[in-house]
C-alpha cells in the first residue's frame, strides 16, 4: 500500500461523508470535525485513524511506521457504514414491511370473521 492509495482511501471516505451525511469541508479531517457526531463511535474512530494515517503518509519516515492492516480494516469499516442503503431505499423497505403487515392482518381478520360466521350458521 502506498501513500497515494492511503490518500485515495481518505478521499473516498470524505466523499461518502459528503454525499451520505451532507457534511461540508475540504478533507477528511475537516469533515470529521464538522460532522463526526453523525457517525457511530466505532466508525468515527476508524475514520479518525484513516485521517491520521493519510496525514502521516505524506512523510516518508512516518509512512514506514503505519500499520497497513489496521488502515485497511478502518477503511473497510467506514465503507460498510457509509456505503449502506440510501435514504429512499430504507424508506421504501419500511413502507413495504408496513404494507405487508397490514395486508396480513386483514387476511387474518377476514379468516376469523368467516370462521365465526360459519360457526354461527350463516354459511
Residue, then its C-alpha position, 0 to 999 in steps of 0.5 A: x500500500x502506498x501513500x497515494x492509495x492511503x490518500x485515495x482511501x481518505x478521499x473516498x471516505x470524505x466523499x461518502x461523508x459528503x454525499x451520505x451525511x451532507x457534511x461540508x469541508x475540504x478533507x477528511x479531517x475537516x469533515x470529521x470535525x464538522x460532522x463526526x457526531x453523525x457517525x457511530x463511535x466505532x466508525x468515527x474512530x476508524x475514520x479518525x485513524x484513516x485521517x491520521x494515517x493519510x496525514x502521516x503518509x505524506x512523510x516518508x519516515x512516518x509512512x514506514x511506521x503505519x500499520x497497513x492492516x489496521x488502515x485497511x480494516x478502518x477503511x473497510x469499516x467506514x465503507x460498510x457504514x457509509x456505503x449502506x442503503x440510501x435514504x429512499x431505499x430504507x424508506x421504501x423497505x419500511x413502507x413495504x414491511x408496513x404494507x405487508x403487515x397490514x395486508x396480513x392482518x386483514x387476511x387474518x381478520x377476514x379468516x376469523x370473521x368467516x370462521x365465526x360466521x360459519x360457526x354461527x350458521x350463516x354459511 
